[in-house]
Amino acid sequence: MIWNNIINWFGEMRDRYALVNDFNRNAKMAFSVGAADVLLRASIAGGVFSTRAFRIKAMAGRILAKQEQKYIGDVILANTPLVRLLITREFAYLEVHDNVGSTGLRWKLWDHAQMGGYLSNNNNM
């Protein structure tokens, strides 16, 4: 029983890191071909005893305005399949920071998963 829990925990951790690595690989590609103006780098914030956040640092080399950070967050949150994938990987929040300043923005992923449409629209059957 305990052994299965440990195996499951490592499998979930591997899936989270694979998602972060895929995001970083795609972000590097988008930056290198000019599809993105700034290089984005994802990481995992939080841990075993606290809620996890999918943290994105914009490697702009300067402090980003709040509106610039919000734009990056809005682009990620508009991708509903990605938001749902983050939730299934046990991320609770999306965070966007720059690589110079000490402030950032945070969104609760569940608020952007666009869930319940079918259930709430067809509840009078």
N, C-alpha and C positions, 0 to 999 in steps of 0.2 A: 504494500500500500504506500508506504513512505517512498520507496524507490520509484514508483510510478509518478508520484507527485514531483519528485526531483527531475525525472526525465521530462515531464510535461513542462516544468518551469524552464529548463534549458532550451527546449524546443521553442517556447514562446519568446524567450530572449533572443534566440537565433533569428526568428522571424522579424523581430523588431529591428535588429541590426542589419538584416538583409534589406529591409525597407529603407533605412537611413542610407545605406550604401548605394542602393538603386537611385534614390533621390539625388545624392551627391554626384553620381556618375552622369545622370541626365542634366543636372545643373551645370556641370563642367562643360558638357557638350553644347548646351544652349549658349553659354557664355563664349566659348571658343569660336562658334560659327556666327556670332553676332546676333543671335535671336534674343538674348537677354543683355541688358545694359550693365548689370552687376552680377558678380559671382555669388551664388547663394550656397551656404554650407549648413547642412542639417546635423543635429545631434540629439541625444536623449537627455532631457533634464528631469531630475527627480529620481526616484528609485524604488526600492523594495517597500519601504514603509511610508512613502508619500506618493501623491498622484504624479503620474508621468506627463511630461510635456514634450511635444515634438518641437524642438527649438530650431529656428532658422536664423542664421547670422548672415546679414548682407555685408559682403566683404568690399565695401565701398571706400574704405580708408578715410572716412569722415563721419561725423555725427549725422545721422539721418533725421530729417524732420518727422514729426509724428504722422503727418499725412503720407510721407513716403513709406513708412513702416506699415501703415494701414493699407496702402495700395498692395503691398506684397501679401499681406494677410488676406485681403479680399480676393486676390487671384487664387490663392490656395483654397480658400473656403468656397469659392464658386465651383470647384471641382468636387461635386458630391461623391463620386466613387472614391476619390482619394480620401475625403473626410471619413467616409464609412470604413475604408481600409485602416486608417489611423485608429479609429475606435475599436475595430476588431483586434488590433495589435496592442490594445489596452492603453492607448494614449488618451488623456482626458482633456488636454489643452494644446493649442497651437500658440507658440510664442515667436515673435519676430523682434530681432535686435540688430543693431549695427555692430561692427567690430571695434568701435572706438569708444562710444559712450557707454553709460551704465544703465540706461533705461530702455524699456521695450514695451511692446503691447502683447496682450494675452487674450485669447478667445476660448470659450468652452466649446469643444467640438460637438457635443450633443446638440447644441443650439443651432448647428448648421448642417445637420445630417438629413434634413428634409424627410423626416420619418412620419408615419401615421396617416399619410394622405388617403390611402385606400381604406384603412380602418375607420377613419373619422368621416369619410364621405359615404360609406355604405353601412352605417350603423343602424339603419332603420329597415332591415330586411326582415 
